[in-house]
Amino acid sequence: MNRDEMGMIGFEIVAYAGEARSKLLSALKKAESGEYEEAEVLVTEAEESIANAHKAQTDILAKEAAGEDLDFSFIMMHGQDHLMTTILLKDMMHHMIALYKRG
């Protein structure tokens, strides 16, 4: 896989992770205003975006494990970073929504 192909997959991961991050932050605003069901829907939608990003990541891992020579790019590194911080935000969001529910 060449550098351009890796860059495109990196952009894909950034896009999905960014979409998930936006939904998670919107979920927090909903929870702050007591709209818990809407918050949970946004978290579920974010989880779907994260799953899409994770699929792209897993495809690359499988190629490398199979011995394919991958030309790593900074865009891919940025995508990985963005995905991991978004997953952390998702994990925290479940706790934040629960805290808002308790009041």
C-alpha positions in Angstrom: 0.0 0.0 0.0 1.5 3.3 -1.0 1.6 6.6 0.9 -1.3 8.1 -1.0 -3.5 5.1 -0.2 -2.5 5.2 3.4 -3.3 8.9 3.5 -6.8 8.3 2.1 -7.5 5.7 4.8 -6.1 8.1 7.4 -8.5 10.8 6.1 -11.3 8.2 6.3 -10.5 7.5 9.9 -10.3 11.2 10.8 -13.7 11.8 9.1 -15.4 9.0 11.0 -13.8 9.8 14.3 -14.6 13.5 13.8 -18.2 12.7 13.1 -18.3 10.6 16.3 -16.7 13.3 18.4 -19.2 15.9 17.2 -22.1 13.6 18.1 -20.6 12.8 21.5 -20.2 16.5 22.3 -23.8 17.1 21.1 -24.9 14.2 23.4 -23.2 16.0 26.3 -25.2 19.2 25.6 -28.4 17.2 25.5 -27.6 15.5 28.8 -26.8 18.9 30.3 -30.3 20.1 29.4 -32.0 16.9 30.6 -32.6 15.4 27.2 -31.3 12.0 28.1 -33.0 9.9 25.5 -31.7 12.2 22.7 -28.2 12.0 24.3 -28.3 8.2 24.2 -29.3 8.2 20.6 -26.4 10.5 19.7 -24.0 8.2 21.6 -25.3 5.2 19.7 -24.8 7.1 16.4 -21.3 8.0 17.5 -20.6 4.4 18.2 -21.5 3.5 14.6 -19.1 6.1 13.3 -16.4 4.7 15.6 -17.1 1.2 14.3 -16.6 2.4 10.7 -13.3 4.1 11.7 -12.2 0.9 13.5 -13.0 -1.2 10.5 -10.6 0.9 8.3 -8.0 0.6 11.1 -8.5 -3.2 11.3 -8.1 -3.6 7.5 -4.7 -2.0 7.7 -3.6 -4.1 10.7 -4.7 -7.2 8.8 -2.6 -6.2 5.7 0.4 -5.5 7.8 0.0 -8.8 9.7 -0.2 -10.6 6.3 3.2 -9.2 5.5 2.2 -6.3 3.2 4.6 -3.5 3.1 2.8 -0.3 4.3 4.0 3.2 3.7 3.0 4.9 6.9 1.9 8.6 6.8 1.5 11.4 9.2 -2.2 11.6 8.2 -2.6 8.0 9.3 -0.9 8.8 12.6 -3.3 11.7 13.1 -6.2 9.5 12.3 -5.1 7.0 14.9 -4.7 9.7 17.5 -8.1 11.2 16.6 -9.8 7.7 16.9 -8.2 6.8 20.2 -9.2 10.1 21.8 -12.7 9.8 20.4 -13.0 6.3 21.9 -11.9 7.7 25.3 -14.5 10.5 24.9 -17.2 7.8 24.2 -16.3 5.9 27.3 -16.4 9.0 29.4 -19.7 10.1 27.9 -21.5 7.1 29.3 -20.4 8.2 32.8 -21.1 11.9 32.2 -24.7 11.1 31.1 -25.2 8.9 34.1 -24.0 11.7 36.4 -26.4 14.2 34.8 -29.2 11.8 35.2 -28.5 11.5 39.0 -28.6 15.3 39.2 
